Amino acid sequence: MKQREVYQHKLQTQLAEWSAAIEQLKVRADEAEADVKVEYEKQIGDLQQKLDIAQKKLEELQQARDDVWESLKADVEATSDNLGESVNLATARFQ
């Protein structure tokens, strides 16, 4: 398996895990009191937007030519790092 394929698979797996974490936050939001629910929903909206951006970046990476994908990788990593940090913070905040 090429390095590119390994990287894409790893990123797909990580995005799936973050998506599941966001879904868990949605469940918690549904169970939360009204005042906390607003905070949950704002945070979930921000996370969902970041997830959508990360998924689009992954699609760009998958469609990129072999000679270009390495240059896109840094942007994808920055986006996914930002998403991962945000998911971790939100999960810790709303436990």
C-alpha positions as CSV (number, residue, x, y, z in Angstrom):
1,M,0.0,0.0,0.0
2,K,1.4,3.4,-1.0
3,Q,2.1,6.0,1.7
4,R,-0.7,8.2,0.2
5,E,-3.2,5.4,0.6
6,V,-2.2,4.7,4.1
7,Y,-2.4,8.4,5.0
8,Q,-5.9,8.7,3.4
9,H,-7.1,5.6,5.2
10,K,-5.8,6.9,8.5
11,L,-7.5,10.3,8.0
12,Q,-10.8,8.6,7.0
13,T,-10.7,6.5,10.2
14,Q,-10.0,9.6,12.3
15,L,-12.8,11.6,10.7
16,A,-15.2,8.7,11.4
17,E,-14.1,8.7,15.0
18,W,-14.6,12.5,15.3
19,S,-18.0,12.2,13.6
20,A,-19.0,9.6,16.1
21,A,-17.9,11.9,19.0
22,I,-20.0,14.7,17.5
23,E,-23.0,12.4,17.3
24,Q,-22.5,11.6,21.0
25,L,-22.5,15.3,21.8
26,K,-25.8,15.6,19.9
27,V,-27.3,12.8,22.1
28,R,-26.1,14.7,25.2
29,A,-27.5,17.9,23.9
30,D,-30.9,16.3,23.4
31,E,-30.8,15.2,27.1
32,A,-29.5,18.6,28.4
33,E,-31.4,21.3,30.2
34,A,-32.5,24.2,28.0
35,D,-29.7,26.6,29.1
36,V,-26.9,24.1,28.5
37,K,-28.6,22.8,25.3
38,V,-27.9,26.2,23.6
39,E,-24.2,25.9,24.4
40,Y,-24.1,22.3,23.1
41,E,-25.9,23.2,19.9
42,K,-23.5,26.1,19.2
43,Q,-20.5,23.9,19.8
44,I,-21.9,21.1,17.7
45,G,-22.6,23.5,14.9
46,D,-19.0,24.6,15.0
47,L,-17.7,21.1,15.1
48,Q,-19.9,19.9,12.3
49,Q,-18.7,22.8,10.1
50,K,-15.1,21.9,10.8
51,L,-15.8,18.2,10.1
52,D,-17.4,19.2,6.7
53,I,-14.3,21.2,5.8
54,A,-12.0,18.4,6.8
55,Q,-14.0,15.9,4.7
56,K,-13.9,18.2,1.7
57,K,-10.1,18.6,2.2
58,L,-9.8,14.8,2.2
59,E,-11.8,14.6,-1.0
60,E,-9.5,17.1,-2.6
61,L,-6.5,15.0,-1.5
62,Q,-8.0,11.8,-2.9
63,Q,-8.6,13.5,-6.2
64,A,-5.2,15.2,-6.4
65,R,-2.6,14.0,-8.8
66,D,0.3,12.1,-7.4
67,D,2.7,15.0,-7.9
68,V,0.4,17.5,-6.0
69,W,-1.0,15.5,-3.1
70,E,2.1,16.0,-0.8
71,S,1.6,19.8,-1.0
72,L,-2.0,19.4,0.0
73,K,-1.2,17.2,2.9
74,A,0.0,20.1,5.1
75,D,-3.3,21.9,4.7
76,V,-5.3,18.8,5.4
77,E,-3.2,18.1,8.5
78,A,-3.8,21.6,9.8
79,T,-7.5,21.3,9.3
80,S,-7.7,17.9,10.9
81,D,-5.6,18.9,13.8
82,N,-7.9,21.9,14.4
83,L,-10.9,19.6,14.3
84,G,-9.4,17.0,16.6
85,E,-8.5,19.6,19.2
86,S,-11.9,21.2,19.0
87,V,-13.6,17.8,19.4
88,N,-11.4,16.9,22.4
89,L,-12.1,20.3,24.0
90,A,-15.9,20.0,23.5
91,T,-16.0,16.4,24.7
92,A,-14.1,17.3,27.9
93,R,-16.2,20.4,28.4
94,F,-19.5,18.6,28.2
95,Q,-18.8,15.5,30.2
